[in-house]
Amino acid sequence: MTKESPNPNGGKSPAFDLEERTALFGEAVLHFAKKIPVNPVTKPLISQLVRAGTSVGANYCEADAVSKKDFKN
């Protein structure tokens, strides 16, 4: 799942596409949540699991959009 990409030092380091990985994680959470039997106890837990699992991608995209100036501040 990793690709080799040149780094500024001339060597190679693994490149991770975090946006793609977080999207795949959210999809995996949804797939897993669909397998959980729904009853009065699990219904709120499933809802929380889906919200938490899919928010990872949204949080990454928001953090990635911050400019260097904003990050330093």
C-alpha positions as CSV (number, residue, x, y, z in Angstrom):
1,M,0.0,0.0,0.0
2,T,3.0,2.3,0.2
3,K,4.8,3.7,-2.8
4,E,8.4,4.7,-2.9
5,S,9.0,8.4,-3.7
6,P,12.2,10.3,-3.8
7,N,12.8,12.7,-0.8
8,P,14.8,15.9,-0.8
9,N,17.8,14.1,0.6
10,G,18.1,11.9,-2.5
11,G,17.1,8.7,-0.8
12,K,13.7,7.0,-0.9
13,S,11.0,7.0,1.7
14,P,7.5,5.5,1.8
15,A,4.8,7.9,0.6
16,F,1.4,7.5,2.3
17,D,-1.7,8.9,0.8
18,L,-3.5,9.7,4.0
19,E,-6.6,11.1,2.3
20,E,-7.1,7.8,0.5
21,R,-6.3,5.7,3.6
22,T,-8.7,7.6,5.8
23,A,-11.5,7.2,3.2
24,L,-10.8,3.5,3.1
25,F,-10.9,3.4,6.9
26,G,-14.3,5.1,6.9
27,E,-15.7,2.7,4.3
28,A,-14.4,-0.3,6.4
29,V,-16.1,1.1,9.5
30,L,-19.4,1.4,7.6
31,H,-19.0,-2.1,6.3
32,F,-18.3,-3.4,9.8
33,A,-21.2,-1.4,11.4
34,K,-23.7,-3.0,8.9
35,K,-22.8,-6.4,10.3
36,I,-23.7,-5.6,13.9
37,P,-27.1,-6.8,14.9
38,V,-29.4,-3.8,15.7
39,N,-31.1,-3.8,19.1
40,P,-31.9,-1.2,21.7
41,V,-28.4,-1.6,23.2
42,T,-26.3,-1.6,20.0
43,K,-28.2,1.1,18.1
44,P,-26.6,4.1,19.8
45,L,-23.2,2.3,19.8
46,I,-23.4,1.7,16.1
47,S,-24.3,5.4,15.5
48,Q,-21.4,6.5,17.6
49,L,-19.0,4.1,15.9
50,V,-20.0,5.4,12.4
51,R,-19.7,9.0,13.4
52,A,-16.3,8.5,15.0
53,G,-14.9,6.3,12.2
54,T,-16.0,8.5,9.4
55,S,-14.9,11.8,11.1
56,V,-11.3,10.7,10.8
57,G,-11.2,11.6,7.1
58,A,-13.0,14.9,7.5
59,N,-10.7,15.9,10.3
60,Y,-7.6,15.0,8.2
61,C,-8.9,17.0,5.2
62,E,-9.6,20.0,7.5
63,A,-6.1,19.8,9.1
64,D,-4.5,19.3,5.7
65,A,-6.1,22.5,4.4
66,V,-4.5,24.7,7.0
67,S,-1.8,27.0,5.6
68,K,1.7,27.1,7.0
69,K,1.1,30.6,8.4
70,D,-2.1,29.4,10.2
71,F,-0.3,26.3,11.5
72,K,2.6,28.4,13.0
73,N,0.0,30.7,14.7
